[in-house]
Each structure stands twice: as C-alpha cells, then as structure tokens.
Amino acid sequence: MLKTQREKNILKQGIIILAVIAGIYIFFLSPFLKEGRSIIDEELERKISEMKKFIILTGTVPSKESFAKMDKDNISLKEKFFNIAEFIDPKKARLSEKDAEAGLYFIEKLHFTMKKFELEAGAKGAKLPENLGFGEGLPKDNMVPVLLRQLEIIEFAVGVLLKSQNSNIYALKTLRSIEYIEPVSKELFYTELPIQISIKTDTKALINLLLELKNASPTISVKELHVKSIESASGEVEISMVLSTFMIARQEK
C-alpha cells in the first residue's frame, strides 16, 4: 500500500512514462522493426532459394566460400542480363501519357498505322490485309503491352516492304505468345511474341527486308521462312515467314 502522497505521485509518473514508451514503440518504432524483420526474412528466403538451386545443380551443400562466389557471380550475371535486356527489349514508354484506357489507346494507334500504310500501299498499288492481322474488338488492358509489341513487328516489316516497288502482303497473323520459364527457379524468364506474314515480292526486296530485320531494335528474329514459289525469270518469290520479338521479364523494384 502506498502511504504517502509522494509515493503515489512517483507511481503515477512511472505509469505515464511506461505509457509514453509504449506509445513510441507502437507508433514509431514498431513499423521500422517490422520492416527490418521483413528485410531479414526476404534475405533468408533468398539464401534458402540460392542454396536449393546450388544443391540441384551440383548435388552438394554450399560452403561459406561458395555463397560468397555465388553472390559475386549473381551480381555479374545481373549486370550482363540488364545489358542484354536493354538490347533485346529496350524499356520505353509504350502507352500514351493521355488519360485514356490502354485498350482504346491500342485501337487508336492501330487505326492510325492502318491509314498511313493504306495511303502508301494505294500509291504503289500494293495489297495489304484488313486490320493488319488484328481483330476489331477492344482488347483487354492487360493484353495491350503484348499487342503493341506485335504491332511494332508489323509496322517495321510492312514499312520496309512498302519501300520497294513490287511487294504485296497477303496475310498477317498474330500467333500465340510463348512463355519461357527458367528451369531451376520456375520463374518467367521471357516471352516470345510471334507474327506470321505471307508476302509476294522480288529477291532484292526480300534480301533488304532480311538485312533490316538483322539490325532492328527492339530485336526481331526470323524464326521460320518458307519459300512457296519462285520465278527465276522475274525474280519474284512468294514466301511465308514467322517473325518474333521478345519481352524480358524484369523484376519490379
């Protein structure tokens, strides 16, 4: 029992101090401590993941020296991966800065591209497929990045072909994208976006297209090339080819 007023005041002050400390912890320190625990947990999870990969690849448990080497190799690989990614799939703004939905932006861009190519094709009497191989419906917003990259391939190839005087494009078809998964981590590594194109042109225009594709940025690969017919006298060729571009799976920071 507290007998004097002084003892009662000391007790009250002690309770107030404890309450203040508790408040400081709850409102100020606790979030930082939780963040610290989260960082530690993430680092531990990363180490465990790296250990699993090491065991799968080598069949042995990594030592401290092995971990140090793995960290050094990981940094080097990340730098190389970044350089390759920037070459194959330059990170740039692909959506309009306007306050518009992504699907509407794609449709507007597609119609603008179609009108531009129709004018060029009409001036040279060349043929183009309707809608440049895309459907007429409004795409879902999450599909727009893929569709824009596929449209980039078509813009590039059609633009090169229309520079020649003897090129007709009979078919353009967007093929299903292919996702490539890294075998150890099972994480998405990159996505291949193929386009099938059927054309009739001359050998000079075809060679020029292949050279332009070789130097294209973002990178465009010629995955397949089938010669349907060739006229030796005129040099005209009818071919079907599959062109692919790639989307690198970058980790969000």
KATAJO-V882910 format. One record per backbone hydrogen bond with DSSP energy under -0.5 kcal/mol. NH is the residue of the N-H (numbers start at 1). CO is the residue of the C=O. If there is no record, write none. Layout:
{{NH & CO} {NH & CO}}
//
This chain:
{{3 & 1} {8 & 4} {9 & 5} {10 & 6} {11 & 7} {12 & 8} {13 & 9} {14 & 10} {15 & 11} {16 & 12} {17 & 13} {18 & 14} {19 & 15} {20 & 16} {21 & 17} {22 & 18} {23 & 19} {24 & 20} {25 & 21} {26 & 22} {27 & 23} {28 & 24} {29 & 24} {30 & 25} {32 & 28} {33 & 29} {34 & 30} {35 & 31} {36 & 32} {37 & 33} {38 & 34} {39 & 35} {40 & 36} {41 & 37} {42 & 38} {43 & 39} {44 & 40} {45 & 41} {46 & 42} {47 & 43} {48 & 44} {49 & 45} {50 & 46} {51 & 47} {52 & 48} {53 & 49} {54 & 50} {55 & 51} {56 & 52} {57 & 53} {58 & 54} {59 & 54} {59 & 55} {67 & 63} {68 & 64} {69 & 65} {70 & 66} {71 & 67} {72 & 68} {73 & 69} {74 & 70} {75 & 71} {76 & 72} {77 & 73} {78 & 74} {79 & 75} {80 & 76} {81 & 77} {82 & 78} {83 & 79} {84 & 80} {85 & 81} {86 & 82} {87 & 83} {88 & 84} {89 & 85} {92 & 90} {100 & 98} {105 & 101} {106 & 102} {107 & 103} {108 & 104} {109 & 105} {110 & 106} {111 & 107} {112 & 108} {113 & 109} {114 & 110} {115 & 111} {116 & 112} {117 & 113} {118 & 114} {119 & 115} {120 & 116} {121 & 117} {122 & 118} {123 & 119} {124 & 120} {125 & 121} {126 & 121} {132 & 129} {133 & 130} {134 & 131} {139 & 137} {143 & 140} {144 & 140} {144 & 141} {147 & 143} {148 & 144} {149 & 145} {150 & 146} {151 & 147} {152 & 148} {153 & 149} {154 & 150} {155 & 151} {156 & 152} {157 & 153} {158 & 154} {159 & 155} {160 & 156} {161 & 157} {162 & 158} {163 & 160} {164 & 161} {168 & 200} {169 & 127} {170 & 168} {170 & 198} {171 & 198} {173 & 196} {174 & 133} {175 & 173} {175 & 194} {178 & 192} {180 & 190} {181 & 179} {182 & 187} {186 & 182} {189 & 180} {190 & 180} {191 & 247} {192 & 178} {193 & 245} {194 & 192} {195 & 243} {196 & 173} {197 & 241} {198 & 171} {199 & 239} {200 & 168} {201 & 237} {203 & 235} {206 & 202} {207 & 203} {208 & 204} {209 & 205} {210 & 206} {211 & 207} {212 & 208} {213 & 209} {214 & 210} {215 & 211} {216 & 213} {219 & 88} {220 & 213} {221 & 244} {223 & 221} {223 & 242} {224 & 242} {226 & 240} {228 & 226} {228 & 238} {229 & 238} {231 & 236} {232 & 230} {235 & 231} {236 & 231} {237 & 201} {238 & 229} {239 & 199} {239 & 237} {240 & 226} {241 & 197} {242 & 224} {243 & 195} {243 & 241} {244 & 221} {245 & 193} {247 & 191} {248 & 246} {249 & 189} {250 & 248}}
//
